[in-house]
Amino acid sequence: MSSSTLFENYPELSRLSRDDLQDLLHDQQYFQATFHSLEHVKTIYRAQDEIVMANEAIAKNNLSLQDELYKLRAETQAAFDESRSLEARWKSLEREQKEVYQRFTQQFLLLRLRHAATAQDEASEKVASDFVKGPSDGPANGKEVDDFVKDFREMRRVYHKRAIFVERWTKGDVGWLND
């Protein structure tokens, strides 16, 4: 760097003699004293001090918010944990609901109706078979026949109602179930 460039950048040094400039290069304390007296350096140090003070103010502000931040962080974590717990519970309840509703699907209800019709048919046939075999204590009297006919007719009526309903359902004639 030439001396004219040096003096343009640092006009404060232009008042120094050549010997003083030589001393600057060799005497560390003299250099430090002169360096710190330069207006550019003072401006830099002032700016640095302002930045440090601004950073300290920001740090103090951050520290004053620290407890509230930790509290909010803990509340957020608790809310998150509760939401996870509720989500797991929701999935469990959804599975339970699906299992419960499964019993009311058209296919399941039709299957149950078919089984009920078959069971009713088998029960009425067993009653008829037992009646035909007769009681072990002798022939049946009129009251027993009337009771048998009444019971058998009711059992067969229930069976035929179920069988008709199964047939209609299979054909798609049961409108309220096709929704």
C-alpha positions in Angstrom: 0.0 0.0 0.0 1.5 3.4 -1.0 1.7 6.2 1.5 -0.9 8.3 -0.4 -3.4 5.4 -0.2 -2.6 5.0 3.5 -3.2 8.6 4.2 -6.4 8.6 2.1 -7.9 5.7 4.1 -6.5 7.0 7.5 -6.1 10.8 7.3 -5.2 10.8 11.0 -1.8 9.2 10.2 -0.9 12.1 7.8 0.2 14.2 10.8 2.8 11.6 11.8 6.4 11.9 10.7 8.2 9.2 8.9 10.1 8.3 12.1 6.8 8.0 13.9 5.5 5.7 11.2 8.6 3.6 11.5 8.1 3.5 15.3 4.6 2.3 14.7 5.9 -0.8 12.9 8.4 -1.7 15.7 6.8 -0.6 19.0 3.7 -2.7 19.7 2.5 -0.4 22.5 2.8 2.7 20.4 1.0 0.9 17.5 -1.8 -0.1 19.9 -2.2 3.4 21.3 -2.2 5.0 17.8 -4.5 2.3 16.4 -7.1 2.7 19.1 -7.1 6.5 18.6 -8.0 6.2 14.9 -11.6 7.4 14.2 -12.3 4.3 12.0 -11.3 2.0 14.8 -13.3 4.1 17.4 -16.4 3.8 15.1 -15.9 0.1 14.7 -15.6 -0.3 18.5 -18.7 1.9 19.1 -20.6 -0.3 16.6 -19.3 -3.4 18.3 -20.4 -2.1 21.7 -23.9 -1.3 20.3 -24.2 -4.8 18.9 -23.0 -6.3 22.2 -25.5 -4.2 24.1 -28.3 -5.1 21.7 -27.4 -8.8 21.9 -27.4 -8.6 25.7 -30.8 -6.9 25.6 -32.1 -9.7 23.4 -30.6 -12.3 25.6 -32.2 -10.8 28.7 -35.5 -10.7 26.9 -35.1 -14.3 25.9 -34.2 -15.3 29.4 -37.3 -13.5 30.7 -39.4 -15.5 28.3 -37.7 -18.8 29.1 -40.0 -19.9 31.9 -43.1 -19.2 29.9 -41.5 -21.0 26.9 -40.8 -24.1 29.1 -44.3 -24.0 30.5 -45.8 -23.7 26.9 -43.5 -26.6 25.8 -44.7 -28.8 28.7 -48.4 -27.9 27.9 -47.9 -28.6 24.2 -46.2 -32.0 25.0 -49.1 -32.9 27.4 -51.7 -31.9 24.7 -49.8 -33.9 22.1 -49.6 -37.0 24.4 -53.3 -36.7 25.2 -54.1 -36.4 21.5 -52.0 -39.6 20.8 -53.9 -41.4 23.6 -57.3 -40.2 22.3 -56.3 -41.2 18.8 -55.4 -44.7 20.0 -58.7 -44.9 21.9 -60.5 -43.7 18.8 -59.0 -46.5 16.7 -60.0 -49.0 19.4 -63.6 -47.7 19.5 -63.8 -47.7 15.8 -62.8 -51.4 15.7 -65.4 -52.1 18.4 -68.0 -50.2 16.4 -67.2 -52.1 13.2 -67.5 -55.4 15.1 -70.8 -54.3 16.6 -72.1 -53.1 13.2 -70.9 -56.3 11.6 -73.8 -58.1 13.3 -76.3 -55.8 11.5 -75.1 -56.1 8.0 -77.5 -57.5 5.4 -75.4 -60.6 4.9 -75.2 -61.4 8.6 -78.9 -60.8 9.2 -79.8 -62.9 6.3 -77.5 -65.7 7.5 -79.1 -65.5 11.0 -82.6 -65.6 9.5 -81.6 -68.7 7.5 -80.2 -70.4 10.6 -83.4 -69.5 12.6 -85.6 -70.9 9.8 -83.6 -74.1 9.7 -83.6 -74.4 13.5 -87.4 -73.8 13.6 -87.9 -76.5 10.9 -85.8 -79.0 12.8 -87.6 -78.2 16.1 -91.0 -78.6 14.6 -90.0 -81.9 12.9 -88.6 -83.2 16.3 -92.0 -82.3 18.0 -93.8 -84.1 15.2 -91.5 -87.1 15.4 -91.8 -87.3 19.2 -95.6 -87.1 18.9 -95.7 -89.9 16.2 -93.6 -92.1 18.4 -96.1 -91.6 21.1 -95.9 -91.2 24.8 -94.3 -94.0 26.8 -97.3 -94.3 29.1 -99.9 -95.3 26.4 -101.9 -93.8 23.5 -102.4 -90.0 23.4 -105.8 -88.6 24.5 -107.8 -85.8 22.7 -106.4 -83.0 24.8 -102.8 -84.1 24.0 -103.6 -84.2 20.3 -105.2 -80.7 20.4 -102.2 -79.3 22.3 -99.8 -81.0 19.8 -101.7 -79.6 16.8 -101.8 -76.1 18.3 -98.1 -76.2 19.1 -97.1 -77.8 15.8 -99.1 -75.3 13.8 -97.6 -72.3 15.6 -94.1 -73.7 15.1 -94.7 -74.4 11.4 -96.3 -70.9 11.0 -93.1 -69.3 12.4 -91.0 -71.5 10.2 -92.9 -70.7 7.0 -92.9 -66.9 7.8 -89.1 -67.1 8.1 -88.7 -69.2 5.0 -90.8 -66.8 3.0 -88.9 -63.8 4.3 -85.6 -65.5 3.4 -86.9 -66.2 -0.1 -88.1 -62.6 -0.6 -84.9 -61.2 0.8 -82.8 -63.4 -1.5 -84.8 -62.1 -4.5 -84.3 -58.5 -3.3 -88.0 -57.9 -2.6 -87.3 -56.7 0.9 -87.1 -52.9 0.2 -86.3 -51.5 3.6 -83.1 -53.6 3.7 -81.8 -52.5 0.3 -81.1 -48.9 1.5 
